[in-house]
Structure formats: structure tokens, C-alpha cells
Amino acid sequence: MMRGLNTYAQLQRSTTLPGAPGKGTIVVFPRGIRQSSGQVSYLLAADTGNNIRMIPVFPDKLYDTGVWHQPPHKPFLVVHGNVMYDYYYQGKIDTPYQQKDVYQHTLSTWMDLTIRDQYPVHVAFSTTQGNSSLFRNITGFSIQYTNRDFRNLLIQKLKNWDVSRIKQLKELMDEKALLDAKEKELSQLKSWLSSPAVLQRLVEAKEKELYGKHNDSLSGIPVIPSIPNINLRYKAGIREPCSNRLLSDTSIESQYTARQQQLDSLQKRWQQMDSSYHAHQLQVGNLKGDMVQKISTSRNNAELSAQLNSMNLPDSVLPKGYKTLLAIRKLSIGRALADYSELTAKSISIQGIQVEYNPRYYVAFAAGTIDYRFRNYVVYNGSPGQYLTMIRGGYGMKEGNHLYVSFFRGKKQLYNQRTGTDSTTPDYNIMGMAVESRWQISKNVYVTGEVAKSSLPYYQITDDDTKVRSMLRFSEHRNLAYSLSANGLITKTHTKLTGVYKVLGAGFQSFSLYTTGAKQIAWSVRVDQPFFKKKLMITASVRRNDYNTTYQQANYQSNTIYKTIQATLNIKHYPVFSLGYYPSSQLTKLSDGSYIENTFYTMVGTVSHFYKIKRIMMNTLLSYTRFYNKMDDSSYVYYNTNSILLNHTMFLGRFTVQSTGSAAMNGEYDLYGANGSVQFKAFKWLEIGGGLKYSYQSVYDLSKVGYTGNFRVMIRYLGQLEMMADKGFIPGTEKKLVSNNTGRLTYTKTF
């Protein structure tokens, strides 16, 4: 069914369509049509299936408008996500604070929005409320766009588009086969017409006609090749049968004349088919290489934009403004992570606005409040309001060579709210600036360097000085810091190397670290090395003063060097072995400006295996843990303890049976446990389970029995409801076992 003749006015960009046979391709613009050769009448039509075609008008011909399919209408907004409510009860908390009968309500939702099937937006909301005086009530909301989400959407759409192009490619290959057959037919006809025997026969026929002379040379005439009758159909939908039947006239002259006419007609037909084939080939586009692979392996958005631009993708896959959308690394409102550089702001959660734009140059802005410091993201201690403002700019891609300049300011509380005899609140405002550069030495090796200078802290600044002057006084080195990091990959051996070196002045302040009052020299080196075709992975590292926590308090420095080593062996059809030796440390504040550090190591080894015995799937896990510490240097209950745990799970159709045995021994305090539980999937919408827990304590010869129970029910159209109750026993004061009851009720709706 034809819907109109002015459809071309709705096109948003130029489109190449096949023209009439022998007339070249047609370029359709939003306001007109251009063809490379000749004048011909066209009908631009669309059927009820949104198939649009430029059709040349010929009399007595059949047309097919269902060749190049336009995508169906997409909804303006598509929403996927979930809503979750969680109620959690704890009868007793012993770490890191002691409290009884604590409950918390949590309501959260996340939604992935896709606007016009082109623009992804992530929305999240969460609030936690409870009765504890220690644990905070927290509410957060965020709306965020990232080029990572846009990139993933492009990859998914390109995969789907590749599937639809397979049909187009098959049609193009079929058309090429018909073109090759027609070319073969043309070649055979030319060969017959130029055959010396045929030409000799023509001469003899002429002589016979003029002189009546007859020379028999029939035996030398080659047999006319048999050409198959192929019903050709080219893409514009014109159907013309090809006839190879010779005329009934047996004279060689009549046959030759007929063949010449057939050659002319065949030559013209071949040119028409060739023109149509090349036009369709342009529409299908460049099919060489894996487009998805090219996009997935692009190192940055500039490289990705160049790849996409060369692919000549349609609007259904590649929207307008895609280069700008790829250049917007982040655009968020609400709670989000501010993660910029080693010496400015790193892994800080703020509530505010963040923008990061990186086409070739780089611009970033962040402003928001920081509502926590050391531990009080969970635990409330009444700290004053804190905030961060950051401006960054420079040239170069973030993943490549670049030079960025940063300026930050804000308020950060590190110490007690009130100090001194006058009970005044110290000035916690800080400001600073930094210069960061990244050098891509080779494809797999790059180095990042940064120099930063901040204002002096309030306790180091003099009465006649200001924060701005202390930051801009370059002769002052107490508030200076610099960092150098290197990352490399040795492709031949698959060795990954990482190193960091930092020097932080005693008066340097930033939102990447919470250490002031003492000069810090920190460094770390890490090596990841696979062996035996990546079946064995070994990771080793050493570090000094390089703490992962960003909330450590002030006036502390250490010369301790920490060592870490981990090995994992994973061979197909065999158990997975893992062994690690990790450092741990405790900081204890003795008085203002005085700290003591207690360090100890922990060794953890595990063996796990997933296997089948007589059609029964099973999983077995064996774990061993050793804490290398003493009672006088740690308040941890299991000091200098050897702990072993064995867990076995069987999957018996609708039943899942699990059993666990454990033992923790340190010579003075031994604790043994045994658990057993069964999970039963009664229906697709109902699952129930329960079990018993046994604990034995050796000091007072105490035996305790606990229990656990749970269920999960799926309610059609409404969502999923889960409930859990657990009664167990944990170590308490005087090495006794103390009852601990926990419960949880969770509702989830996914859409």
C-alpha cells in the first residue's frame, strides 16, 4: 500500500538508494534528489511495514518494495530496574561496637532509563532508617549519565544490527551470483560469435549466396554452448526471463544476426544488474572486520568516534550527536563518586553535581557535600558539615597522553570539633592546586606524574598569614606533595607490573588522604604473573606507608614494609587451590599526637571443587585461616588462632543439602561448630529451608544449639518476598558464648 510521494522530506540526512538500471545511484537529501547520470521518473513509496523505496517507473514491470527494511517505531522511554525494601534485625552487635536489639529499614530503587532507544540514564535512590544511636540514617539520590553506558548500548545495538545485516548480505551475495551467471552467459555468447569456425561458415554462406558455390565445412563449426534458462531478478524488483532459444531460421546468417542482437540485449542487461549490485553494495556498507570487536577494543572515545564515523552506520544504530555523547564521561546529580587524581580527590562520595567532558581537551567540575569521615559513613559522631569543590582542565584524552591542571577547595574535619581552652571551632577550610601528566611510553606501558600544593592546616599557619598566601608561597615545602606511578604489561610473558611512589609534606592537605602533621614517604610495587597458560596466577606486592583507607587520622608515619603474596591454581576438571599471605595492622591512639601500630599477618588457604557423582552435582570447600598476632597487641577475639572450615553441598533435584563443620583453636580458646541445612524448591514460585547449628566452647565446656529458617515466594505481578530468621552464638566477654538473634525481611520487585 502506497502512503505518499513526499516521504523524502522526512529524511534527516542524505541517503544513497539504487537507481534505475544504467542510471547510477540516487542520493536523497532532506530537500531534494540528485542522481549521477540521466533523467528518469521515480516513485518514493512506503508500505505499512515502514519499508521505503525509490522505484523507477517502467511500464509493464513488477516492483518489490520490501527490500531495504526501516526499523519499527521505538517507544520514547524504556524503563528497567527494581524496587527493594529490607528490614534487618540484630539482637546483639559486638564488632566494632556493642549494642542490643538494633533494627534498620532500607528502601532502595534503581532504574535504567533509555530515551528514544538512544540515550541511557541511570537513576538510583536509597534511604536507611533505624533505632540505633550509633548507626546513621542515610538517604541518597542520583541521576547519572556516563559514556560507558552509552558505549555498551551502542555495542548491543550494533550486535542486533549485524544480525539484521546478515539477511541483507545474503541477498547481496545472491544478487552477485546472478550477476556472475549473466557474465558467464555473456562470455559464452561472445566466444561463439568470435569463433573462427563460425566466421568461416559465414564466409562460405556469403560465397554460396553470390556464386552458388558450396563448400561443406559444417564439421568444423563448434557446437553452440547450452546456456541455462535463468529467471533473473534484480533488487529493484524487475523480473525479465532470459531466453537462449535460437531462431527457427537455419541459415547461419540469420543465426549470427540473432546472436548479435542477443549480445546487445545481454550486454545492456548485465550493465543494469552491475549498476544495481554496486548501489546495494554501498548500502550494505563495509562488511570487512568485526565491528563490535573494533568498538570494544577502542582505547578512548576519540578513537571510538573515528571507528564509528568510518562505518557509515544508519541513524537507527548511531544517533545524532554521538561524538558529544561519547565525550561526556560523566554527568551526575546527587550522590556519586568523585575520583580524579592521586593528590586531589580520590574515591570520595559526594552529594552534588559532577560533569566530566573529554573530546580532545578535558574539562571537569565537581561540587557537593561530604557527609562522613573516618568510619562515620556508617557510624554517626556529629561531625560538622564538609564539602568539596573541584575544577580541572587541560588537553589530551584521560586514557592517553594528557596534561591537566586542578584547583580544589572545601572543608574537611579531621580532628575533634573543639580544641583549645577557648572552645572555638578550628578553621577546617582547605584549598590546593595540582598539575598531572600522563605519558604513554609504549602500547602497554604508561607513567603518570603529579605535583600538588595546598594551604597549610590551621595549626601550622601563623596569625599574619592566610590560606591563599600559604598555598602560593612556593618557597614553602611543608605543604608540597608529588606522586609518580607506572603501569606496564609484558605481553610475551603476560606479566603485569604496577608501582607507586609518593612524598607528602607534613602540612599537605587534600581529599585523597587524611594524613597530616608528619611527612609521609609511601611506595608500593605489585607483580601479577600467570604460569602454565594462565592456569596458575601468582600475585606479589610490597608496600610502605601506602594505605588504601582515605580516612586515617593525622600525625602518624611508619617505616614498616608490608609483604603480600597470593597464588591461585585453576585447572579444568580439578579443584581450585588458593593460598594467600596478607599483612594487617591496627592503629591505636595513646594520646594527642601519639600513636602505636600493631601489625600481624594472616594466612588463608582454600580448596574448592564442583563435581558430579552418579548424576548428583556437588560442591566441596575446605578453608584454613591463621592469624599471626598476640593477645597484648590486638583486641581481636581469635588472636593467634588456627581456623579450619569444611563445607559440602549436594544438589538433589529440588533439594539442596548443605553441611558445615568448623574449628577455631589458639591454645586458650577453642570453638567448634557444626551446621546442617536443607533448601527445598516446592514450586517455581516457592522455596523454603531450615537447619540446625551446634556450637561447643572448650574453656567452660559449653554446648549450644541454634537454628535457622527461611522462605522465598514469588508473587506474580507483585514481586518476590524473602524472610530469614537465625539464632546463633558468638564469643562474648570472659570467653563465654552469647546468644545472637538476627532476622531479615526483604521485598523485591523487578521490572
TIMIRO-335468 format. One record per residue (C-alpha): x, y, z; residue in three letters. Coordinates in steps of 0.2 Angstrom, whole numbers. Last residue first. Layout:
N
       x       y       z   drenza
       X       Y       Z      ala
...
//
This chain:
751
       x       y       z   drenza
      53     -23     181      phe
      60     -31     196      thr
      51     -30     213      lys
      60     -35     228      thr
      54     -37     246      tyr
      66     -42     260      thr
      63     -47     278      leu
      78     -51     289      arg
      81     -58     306      gly
      96     -60     318      thr
      97     -67     335      asn
     114     -68     345      asn
     116     -78     361      ser
     132     -76     370      val
     146     -90     371      leu
     158     -87     385      lys
     177     -81     384      lys
     176     -69     398      glu
     166     -57     387      thr
     157     -64     372      gly
     161     -76     358      pro
     146     -79     346      ile
     130     -90     347      phe
     117     -92     334      gly
      98     -90     331      lys
      93     -86     313      asp
      77     -80     305      ala
      76     -76     286      met
      61     -70     275      met
      60     -67     257      glu
      46     -59     246      leu
      47     -58     227      gln
      37     -47     215      gly
      19     -41     213      leu
      15     -46     195      tyr
      15     -64     200      arg
      20     -67     218      ile
      37     -76     220      met
      40     -83     237      val
      56     -86     247      arg
      57     -94     264      phe
      70     -95     278      asn
      75    -104     294      gly
      90    -105     305      thr
      93    -114     322      tyr
     104    -114     337      gly
     111    -127     349      val
     124    -123     362      lys
     137    -133     371      ser
     148    -126     384      leu
     163    -135     392      asp
     169    -119     400      tyr
     185    -117     391      val
     181    -129     377      ser
     166    -120     368      gln
     155    -131     358      tyr
     142    -124     345      ser
     129    -133     335      tyr
     118    -125     322      lys
     102    -133     315      leu
      93    -130     298      gly
      79    -123     288      gly
      73    -120     270      gly
      58    -115     259      ile
      56    -110     241      glu
      40    -105     232      leu
      36     -98     215      trp
      44    -111     204      lys
      37    -124     216      phe
      42    -134     231      ala
      61    -128     230      lys
      68    -136     246      phe
      83    -130     255      gln
      91    -141     268      val
     103    -136     282      ser
     116    -143     293      gly
     129    -134     304      asn
     143    -140     315      ala
     154    -129     326      gly
     169    -130     337      tyr
     177    -116     347      leu
     194    -117     356      asp
     201    -103     367      tyr
     217    -105     376      glu
     228    -115     364      gly
     223    -105     349      asn
     209    -116     340      met
     195    -112     329      ala
     185    -127     322      ala
     172    -128     309      ser
     160    -141     301      gly
     147    -137     288      thr
     133    -146     279      ser
     122    -141     265      gln
     108    -151     256      val
      99    -143     241      thr
      83    -151     236      phe
      73    -149     221      arg
      84    -160     211      gly
      97    -166     223      leu
     111    -153     223      phe
     123    -158     236      met
     134    -145     246      thr
     149    -148     257      his
     158    -136     268      asn
     174    -138     278      leu
     181    -124     289      leu
     198    -123     298      ile
     204    -109     310      ser
     221    -108     318      asn
     221     -93     330      thr
     235     -81     336      asn
     221     -69     342      tyr
     203     -75     339      tyr
     195     -62     350      val
     203     -47     342      tyr
     209     -34     355      ser
     226     -34     347      ser
     244     -32     353      asp
     243     -40     370      asp
     233     -55     364      met
     246     -59     351      lys
     245     -60     332      asn
     249     -72     317      tyr
     231     -76     312      phe
     229     -92     303      arg
     215     -97     291      thr
     211    -114     283      tyr
     197    -117     271      ser
     190    -133     263      leu
     175    -131     250      leu
     165    -145     242      thr
     152    -144     229      asn
     141    -157     222      met
     130    -162     207      met
     122    -179     208      ile
     122    -188     191      arg
     131    -203     199      lys
     144    -192     207      ile
     146    -174     199      lys
     159    -161     203      tyr
     162    -143     209      phe
     179    -141     219      his
     185    -129     231      ser
     202    -128     241      val
     206    -113     251      thr
     221    -106     260      gly
     222     -90     271      val
     237     -83     280      met
     235     -68     291      thr
     250     -57     296      tyr
     252     -45     311      phe
     255     -27     314      thr
     252     -16     330      asn
     255       2     327      glu
     256      15     341      ile
     250      33     341      tyr
     254      49     350      ser
     249      66     344      gly
     235      68     356      asp
     236      52     367      ser
     238      33     365      leu
     229      32     348      lys
     229      14     342      thr
     232       9     324      leu
     230      -9     319      gln
     238     -18     305      ser
     236     -32     293      ser
     248     -40     281      pro
     242     -54     269      tyr
     248     -72     265      tyr
     237     -80     252      gly
     234     -98     245      leu
     221    -103     233      ser
     218    -120     225      phe
     204    -124     213      val
     199    -142     212      pro
     201    -152     195      tyr
     190    -153     179      his
     199    -138     171      lys
     215    -132     181      ile
     214    -117     192      asn
     229    -113     203      leu
     228     -97     213      thr
     243     -90     222      ala
     244     -74     233      gln
     258     -65     241      ile
     259     -49     251      thr
     273     -40     260      lys
     272     -25     271      tyr
     286     -13     274      ile
     285      -4     291      thr
     293      13     292      asn
     278      22     298      ser
     271      39     300      gln
     257      47     310      tyr
     251      64     314      asn
     234      63     307      ala
     219      52     305      gln
     216      38     293      gln
     201      41     282      tyr
     207      38     264      thr
     210      19     268      thr
     221      11     255      asn
     237      14     265      tyr
     254      16     256      asp
     265      18     271      asn
     277       5     264      arg
     272      -8     251      arg
     277     -25     244      val
     267     -35     232      ser
     265     -52     225      ala
     252     -60     214      thr
     254     -78     207      ile
     241     -85     194      met
     242    -103     189      leu
     231    -110     175      lys
     236     -94     165      lys
     244    -105     151      lys
     256    -113     163      phe
     260     -98     173      phe
     252     -81     176      pro
     262     -66     184      gln
     254     -51     193      asp
     268     -40     201      val
     265     -26     213      arg
     276     -12     220      val
     271       1     233      ser
     278      17     239      trp
     275      30     253      ala
     285      44     260      ile
     275      54     273      gln
     280      70     282      lys
     271      72     298      ala
     256      83     304      gly
     244      77     290      thr
     236      61     285      thr
     218      61     278      tyr
     221      57     260      leu
     213      60     243      ser
     203      75     248      phe
     219      86     250      ser
     231      93     263      gln
     249      95     264      phe
     257     101     280      gly
     269      87     284      ala
     274      86     265      gly
     268      71     256      leu
     281      61     245      val
     273      47     234      lys
     279      32     224      tyr
     268      20     215      val
     272       4     205      gly
     262      -8     195      thr
     268     -23     184      leu
     258     -35     174      lys
     267     -50     167      thr
     259     -59     152      his
     275     -67     147      thr
     277     -61     129      lys
     265     -46     133      thr
     275     -38     146      ile
     262     -26     153      leu
     266     -10     162      gly
     259       3     174      asn
     269      17     182      ala
     265      29     196      ser
     274      45     202      leu
     267      57     216      ser
     271      74     222      tyr
     267      84     238      ala
     270     101     244      leu
     263     109     260      asn
     279     108     270      arg
     289     115     255      his
     287     134     257      glu
     297     143     244      ser
     282     141     233      phe
     271     153     243      arg
     255     152     233      leu
     247     139     245      met
     252     149     261      ser
     247     165     253      arg
     229     158     249      val
     227     151     267      lys
     232     167     275      thr
     247     173     286      asp
     248     186     299      asp
     242     174     313      asp
     253     160     308      thr
     248     144     299      ile
     253     127     306      gln
     238     123     317      tyr
     226     129     304      tyr
     232     117     291      pro
     243     125     277      leu
     236     128     260      ser
     239     115     247      ser
     252     111     234      lys
     252      97     221      ala
     263      89     209      val
     258      74     198      glu
     266      60     187      gly
     258      46     177      thr
     268      33     168      val
     262      22     154      tyr
     267       5     147      val
     257      -7     136      asn
     257       2     119      lys
     273      12     123      ser
     278      27     133      ile
     261      33     135      gln
     264      48     146      trp
     252      55     159      arg
     253      72     167      ser
     245      80     182      glu
     247      98     189      val
     239     102     206      ala
     231     116     216      met
     225     117     234      gly
     212     123     246      met
     207     119     264      ile
     194     125     276      asn
     194     117     293      tyr
     196     133     303      asp
     196     127     321      pro
     180     129     331      thr
     182     139     347      thr
     182     131     364      ser
     193     145     371      asp
     204     132     380      thr
     210     123     364      gly
     201     111     354      thr
     183     109     348      arg
     176      98     334      gln
     189      85     337      asn
     200      82     322      tyr
     200      78     304      leu
     186      90     298      gln
     186      94     279      lys
     180     110     271      lys
     182     114     253      gly
     194     119     239      arg
     201     112     224      phe
     211     118     208      phe
     217     106     195      ser
     228     107     180      val
     228      93     167      tyr
     242      87     154      leu
     237      72     144      his
     244      57     135      asn
     231      43     134      gly
     217      36     144      glu
     211      54     150      lys
     212      60     132      met
     223      76     130      gly
     222      94     135      tyr
     219     103     151      gly
     205     107     164      gly
     200     103     182      arg
     189     112     194      ile
     184     104     211      met
     173     110     225      thr
     171      99     241      leu
     161     100     256      tyr
     160      96     275      gln
     147      99     288      gly
     152      97     306      pro
     154      80     314      ser
     140      73     325      gly
     148      56     328      asn
     137      45     317      tyr
     143      27     312      val
     140      21     295      val
     148      34     284      tyr
     156      38     301      asn
     170      26     299      arg
     183      40     297      phe
     174      54     288      arg
     156      57     283      tyr
     144      68     275      asp
     154      76     260      ile
     144      89     252      thr
     145      94     234      gly
     154     102     219      ala
     163      94     204      ala
     169     101     188      phe
     179      93     174      ala
     185      99     157      val
     197      90     146      tyr
     203      94     128      tyr
     201      81     114      arg
     183      76     117      pro
     184      75     136      asn
     169      81     147      tyr
     167      77     165      glu
     152      85     175      val
     148      82     193      gln
     134      89     204      ile
     130      87     222      gly
     131      73     236      gln
     149      67     237      ile
     157      50     239      ser
     176      52     239      ile
     186      39     229      ser
     201      50     225      lys
     201      69     226      ala
     217      80     224      thr
     234      70     226      leu
     231      54     217      glu
     219      60     204      ser
     200      62     200      tyr
     188      50     208      asp
     172      59     214      ala
     160      45     217      leu
     141      50     216      ala
     127      55     226      arg
     115      68     218      gly
     116      75     200      ile
     128      66     188      ser
     136      69     171      leu
     151      58     167      lys
     162      55     153      arg
     154      66     141      ile
     165      64     125      ala
     154      49     119      leu
     138      59     120      leu
     147      73     110      thr
     153      61      97      lys
     136      53      96      tyr
     127      70      92      gly
     114      62      80      lys
     111      44      84      pro
     121      29      78      leu
     111      12      77      val
      94      18      70      ser
     103      33      62      asp
     112      21      50      pro
     130      16      51      leu
     143      23      39      asn
     157      13      47      met
     171      26      46      ser
     162      38      58      asn
     160      24      71      leu
     179      20      71      gln
     183      38      72      ala
     171      40      87      ser
     179      25      95      leu
     196      33      94      glu
     190      49     102      ala
     180      40     115      asn
     196      30     121      asn
     205      14     119      arg
     194       6     106      ser
     194     -13     109      thr
     175     -15     111      ser
     171      -4      96      ile
     183     -14      84      lys
     176     -30      91      gln
     158     -25      88      val
     163     -20      70      met
     171     -37      66      asp
     181     -35      50      gly
     176     -31      32      lys
     157     -28      29      leu
     159     -10      23      asn
     142      -4      19      gly
     126     -13      15      val
     120       2       6      gln
     136       4      -5      leu
     134     -15     -10      gln
     116     -11     -15      his
     122       3     -27      ala
     136      -9     -33      his
     123     -23     -37      tyr
     111     -11     -46      ser
     124      -4     -58      ser
     130     -22     -61      asp
     112     -28     -65      met
     109     -14     -77      gln
     126     -16     -86      gln
     122     -35     -87      trp
     105     -31     -95      arg
     114     -19    -108      lys
     126     -33    -113      gln
     113     -46    -114      leu
     102     -35    -126      ser
     117     -32    -137      asp
     123     -50    -136      leu
     105     -56    -141      gln
     105     -44    -156      gln
     122     -52    -161      gln
     115     -69    -159      arg
     100     -66    -170      ala
     112     -59    -183      thr
     123     -74    -182      tyr
     108     -86    -183      gln
     101     -77    -198      ser
     117     -78    -206      glu
     120     -96    -202      ile
     103    -100    -210      ser
      93    -112    -200      thr
      79    -100    -197      asp
      69    -106    -181      ser
      78     -93    -170      leu
      89    -100    -157      leu
      82    -101    -139      arg
      93     -93    -126      asn
      79     -83    -117      ser
      82     -74    -101      cys
      66     -70     -91      pro
      64     -52     -85      glu
      58     -48     -67      arg
      60     -30     -61      ile
      60     -30     -42      gly
      73     -16     -39      ala
      85     -29     -32      lys
      87     -39     -48      tyr
      78     -54     -53      arg
      84     -66     -66      leu
      75     -82     -72      asn
      89     -92     -78      ile
      87    -103     -94      asn
     103    -112     -94      pro
     115    -109    -109      ile
     119    -124    -120      ser
     135    -120    -130      pro
     133    -119    -148      ile
     143    -134    -155      val
     158    -129    -164      pro
     158    -127    -183      ile
     172    -138    -191      gly
     161    -152    -197      ser
     150    -140    -205      leu
     163    -135    -218      ser
     155    -141    -234      asp
     160    -129    -248      asn
     145    -125    -259      his
     147    -112    -273      lys
     131    -103    -279      gly
     142     -88    -283      tyr
     135     -74    -273      leu
     124     -84    -260      glu
     136     -98    -259      lys
     150     -86    -256      glu
     141     -77    -242      lys
     137     -94    -234      ala
     155     -99    -236      glu
     161     -83    -227      val
     148     -85    -213      leu
     154    -103    -210      arg
     172     -96    -209      gln
     167     -84    -195      leu
     158     -98    -186      val
     174    -108    -187      ala
     185     -94    -181      pro
     174     -92    -166      ser
     171     -73    -162      ser
     152     -75    -161      leu
     153     -91    -150      trp
     166     -83    -138      ser
     155     -68    -136      lys
     140     -79    -132      leu
     150     -89    -119      gln
     156     -73    -111      ser
     139     -65    -110      leu
     132     -81    -102      glu
     146     -81     -89      lys
     143     -63     -85      glu
     124     -67     -83      lys
     129     -81     -71      ala
     141     -69     -61      asp
     127     -56     -59      leu
     115     -70     -53      leu
     128     -75     -40      ala
     131     -57     -35      lys
     112     -55     -32      glu
     113     -70     -21      asp
     128     -62     -12      met
     118     -46      -9      leu
     103     -55      -3      glu
     114     -65       9      lys
     122     -48      15      leu
     105     -40      18      gln
      99     -55      28      lys
     116     -55      38      ile
     113     -36      40      arg
      99     -40      53      ser
     110     -49      64      val
     124     -36      62      asp
     110     -23      68      trp
     107     -33      84      asn
     126     -33      88      lys
     127     -15      84      leu
     113     -11      95      lys
     121     -20     110      gln
     138     -12     106      ile
     130       5     105      leu
     121       2     122      leu
     138      -3     130      asn
     145      14     123      arg
     131      24     130      phe
     133      16     147      asp
     152      19     147      arg
     149      37     141      asn
     141      40     158      thr
     124      48     163      tyr
     119      49     181      gln
     104      54     191      ile
     107      51     210      ser
      98      50     227      phe
     105      46     244      gly
      97      45     262      thr
     107      39     277      ile
     101      37     295      asn
     117      34     304      arg
     122      19     315      phe
     127      24     333      leu
     111      29     341      ser
     102      14     334      ser
      84      14     330      asn
      85      13     311      gly
      82      22     294      gln
      91      19     278      thr
      87      28     262      thr
      91      24     244      ser
      88      31     227      phe
      96      27     210      ala
      93      34     192      val
     104      28     177      his
     102      37     160      val
     104      29     143      pro
     101      39     127      tyr
      97      31     110      gln
      82      20     111      asp
      71      36     112      arg
      76      38     130      ile
      83      23     139      thr
      81      23     158      leu
      90      11     169      asp
      81      12     186      met
      87       9     204      trp
      77       8     219      thr
      80       7     238      ser
      71       7     254      leu
      81       1     270      thr
      74      -1     287      his
      86      -5     301      gln
      85     -14     318      tyr
      96     -15     333      val
      91     -25     348      asp
     107     -24     358      lys
     124     -14     356      gln
     142     -16     357      gln
     153      -8     344      tyr
     166     -14     331      pro
     160     -28     332      thr
     150     -35     346      asp
     132     -32     339      ile
     117     -41     348      lys
      99     -45     343      gly
     102     -39     326      gln
      86     -35     315      tyr
      86     -31     296      tyr
      71     -25     286      tyr
      74     -23     268      asp
      63     -15     254      tyr
      68     -16     236      met
      62      -8     220      val
      69     -14     203      asn
      76      -8     186      gly
      71      -7     168      his
      62       8     160      val
      60      12     141      val
      55      29     136      leu
      51      37     119      phe
      45      20     112      pro
      53      14      96      lys
      44      13      79      his
      50      -1      68      pro
      67      -1      59      pro
      67       3      40      gln
      68     -13      29      his
      78     -12      12      trp
      70     -25       1      val
      51     -25       4      gly
      46     -13     -10      thr
      46     -26     -24      asp
      41     -20     -41      tyr
      33     -29     -57      leu
      35     -21     -74      lys
      23     -17     -88      asp
      28       1     -90      pro
      44       7     -81      phe
      44      20     -66      val
      60      19     -56      pro
      56      15     -38      ile
      64      24     -23      met
      60      13      -8      arg
      54      14      10      ile
      48      -1      20      asn
      39       5      35      asn
      28     -11      36      gly
      13      -2      30      thr
      21       2      14      asp
      32      17       9      ala
      34      24      -8      ala
      46      36     -17      leu
      41      35     -36      leu
      54      39     -48      tyr
      55      46     -66      ser
      71      46     -75      val
      85      58     -80      gln
     102      53     -84      gly
     118      51     -73      ser
     124      53     -55      ser
     107      56     -47      gln
     102      70     -35      arg
      86      71     -25      ile
      79      85     -14      gly
      75      94       2      arg
      80      81      16      pro
      93      74       3      phe
      91      58      -7      val
     107      52     -17      val
     102      41     -31      ile
     114      28     -39      thr
     118      25     -57      gly
     107      27     -72      lys
     110      10     -81      gly
      96       1     -72      pro
      86      14     -62      ala
      94      20     -46      gly
      99      11     -30      pro
      97      22     -15      leu
     110      33      -5      thr
     103      43       9      thr
     107      60      15      ser
     102      65      32      arg
      86      68      42      gln
      73      61      29      leu
      56      67      31      gln
      55      77      15      ala
      59      61       6      tyr
      42      54      10      thr
      34      66      -2      asn
      26      53     -14      leu
      14      46      -1      gly
       7      30       8      arg
       7      17      -5      met
       0       0       0      met
//
